[in-house]
Amino acid sequence: MGRIGITEPVVISSFPVVDGVFPSSIADCDAWVLTCSRFDASGATEWVTQLREFTSRIVDSGRRVCGICFGHQLIALALGGTLRRRTRWVVGVQRLVVSPNKWIPLAEMRLPGLHQDEIATLPVNALTIASTADVKAAAYSVPPNVLCLQYHVEFTPAYFRALVTSRSHLLGDVSPHDVVCEDTDDAMVADHLVAFLIDAKRQPCSDISQKSEETRPKRRK
């Protein structure tokens, strides 16, 4: 944490929503992270539907929220965006070109990817902050309190290769032995995501959450 100037302790709570275990309130945490998942962010299962609704409430409260892969997609859906499914999976380390933004001050970043679904249309007021050669919304923000990333900062090389191996029956002609997850920028990007979340304690959400419904952007239905 010293790399990004964080000195205060951070307490992490986890909620296994896939098992139906949800927070009792959006006030349970100062900031939130929606992680990756093997499940479909647009699914109709009860916990996915409930998570989309809970996520919408988090955003409206003004609390900061980050989404990674599944979380990136689910937040977009919760705010009125849409998804599409690729014919071929994205597998392996990808080069993301980063647009100027406040929270990820890089020109580009190399991160591992493993996904078939991706964002087709972003929510109203969302800003694309990184793209790959064929994935436009590789990262986006919805100012002032949402920051999302399609690609991964949490995969070790061994875990990534094991994950690709476990899904080899879905991935077509991709060989796990050809998938390299090294020399990536995951640690640096993770630092910037943590800095965004930690800043929630310095930027109280009360001013945001007091905005009237009339002043909030309308969402696509």
Rosetta blueprint (number, residue, H / E / L):
1 M L
2 G H
3 R H
4 I H
5 G L
6 I L
7 T L
8 E L
9 P L
10 V L
11 V L
12 I L
13 S L
14 S L
15 F L
16 P L
17 V H
18 V H
19 D H
20 G L
21 V L
22 F L
23 P L
24 S L
25 S L
26 I H
27 A H
28 D H
29 C L
30 D L
31 A E
32 W E
33 V E
34 L E
35 T L
36 C L
37 S L
38 R L
39 F L
40 D L
41 A L
42 S L
43 G L
44 A L
45 T L
46 E H
47 W H
48 V H
49 T H
50 Q H
51 L H
52 R H
53 E H
54 F H
55 T H
56 S H
57 R H
58 I H
59 V H
60 D H
61 S H
62 G L
63 R L
64 R E
65 V E
66 C E
67 G E
68 I E
69 C L
70 F H
71 G H
72 H H
73 Q H
74 L H
75 I H
76 A H
77 L H
78 A H
79 L L
80 G L
81 G L
82 T E
83 L E
84 R E
85 R E
86 R E
87 T E
88 R E
89 W E
90 V E
91 V E
92 G E
93 V E
94 Q E
95 R E
96 L E
97 V E
98 V E
99 S L
100 P L
101 N L
102 K L
103 W L
104 I L
105 P L
106 L L
107 A L
108 E E
109 M E
110 R E
111 L E
112 P E
113 G E
114 L E
115 H E
116 Q E
117 D E
118 E E
119 I E
120 A E
121 T E
122 L L
123 P L
124 V L
125 N L
126 A L
127 L E
128 T E
129 I E
130 A E
131 S E
132 T L
133 A L
134 D L
135 V L
136 K L
137 A L
138 A L
139 A E
140 Y E
141 S E
142 V E
143 P L
144 P L
145 N L
146 V E
147 L E
148 C E
149 L E
150 Q L
151 Y L
152 H L
153 V L
154 E L
155 F L
156 T L
157 P H
158 A H
159 Y H
160 F H
161 R H
162 A H
163 L H
164 V H
165 T H
166 S H
167 R L
168 S L
169 H L
170 L L
171 L L
172 G L
173 D L
174 V L
175 S L
176 P H
177 H H
178 D H
179 V L
180 V L
181 C L
182 E L
183 D L
184 T L
185 D L
186 D H
187 A H
188 M H
189 V H
190 A H
191 D H
192 H H
193 L H
194 V H
195 A H
196 F H
197 L H
198 I H
199 D H
200 A H
201 K H
202 R L
203 Q L
204 P L
205 C L
206 S H
207 D H
208 I H
209 S H
210 Q L
211 K L
212 S L
213 E L
214 E L
215 T L
216 R L
217 P L
218 K L
219 R L
220 R L
221 K L
